Amino acid sequence: MSVIHWLFNAQIHFGSKAIYWKEIIGNIFGLASALFGMRRKMWTWPVGIIGNVLLFTLFIGGLTDPHQQTKVMLGQAGRQVLFILVSIYGWQKWVRNRDAGSDSLVKIRWTTTKEKLQIIPTVVVFFLVAYYIIKALGSWAPFPDTWIFTGSALATYGLARGYVEFWLVWIAVDAVGTPLLIKGGYYPSAALYLIYGAFVIWGFVSWLLIAKKEKLAV
């Protein structure tokens, strides 16, 4: 058995329940990416992308494997694709900042009023369009699925831009995602969401202090 085949199909069995190793490994990579992000390390992006690929194959697994016990979650699967796209944007932006001789890969700050007026309407339109697409595709929980999809995209974009608010968006995503994942049978992912919940509070406080420090240094 090849390493790739094992990675995508290996399971841990607990009685009648089975958990895929790719769910565990993918979420570990996701948490590692968040830790790198809090410290403004370039590894944030490639590590996160690897985790996204693994989790994408997990959430669509029921479409190709009728024996998979967990539900197909199109919003969760779609957000992994969106994560990858936004992560490529964030990766390139941080590289440009580094090559431009910036003191850090990204400057941490709160969004301006002008930025809020641009971001909020865009997010509302994005949510509505995503909702009808996800619902039409047959998601069993379209509204929370869409929020997780939209909030995750917004948070990843915020990380790329260095917005302090991105941690608050993650808290809102975790609050919806944890019970949804439990209901869908993705127990390791739900457990990690609880860990994320504690971590994002730490990350928010950390970035809040950095933003104050960097504002005073201007």
RAPE-V213188 format. One line per field, one symbol per residue. ss: DSSP state (@ for helix, = for strand, . for the rest). psi: psi as a letter, one per 40 degrees, with the letter a starting at -180 (. if undefined). A space follows every 10 residues. Layout:
BEGIN
ss = ???
psi = ???
END
This chain:
BEGIN
ss = ..@@@@@@@. ====..==== @@@@@@@@@@ @@@@@@@@.. ..@@@@@@@@ @@@@@@@@@. @@@@...... ...@@@@@@@ @@@@@@@@@@ @@@@@@@@@. ........=. ..@@@@@@@@ @@@@@@@@@@ @@@@@@.... .@@@@@@@@@ @@@@@@@@@@ @.=..@@@@@ @@@@@@@@@@ @@@@..@@@@ @@@@@@@@@@ @@@@@@@@@@ @@@@@@@.
psi = hidddddeei ihhgbeihhh dddddddddd ddddddddef ideddddddd ddddddddee dedegeehdi ihgddddddd dddddddddd ddddddddde fididihhii iidddddddd dddddddddd ddddddefhe gddddddddd dddddddddd efhdeddddd dddddddddd dddeegdddd dddddddddd dddddddddd dddddde.
END
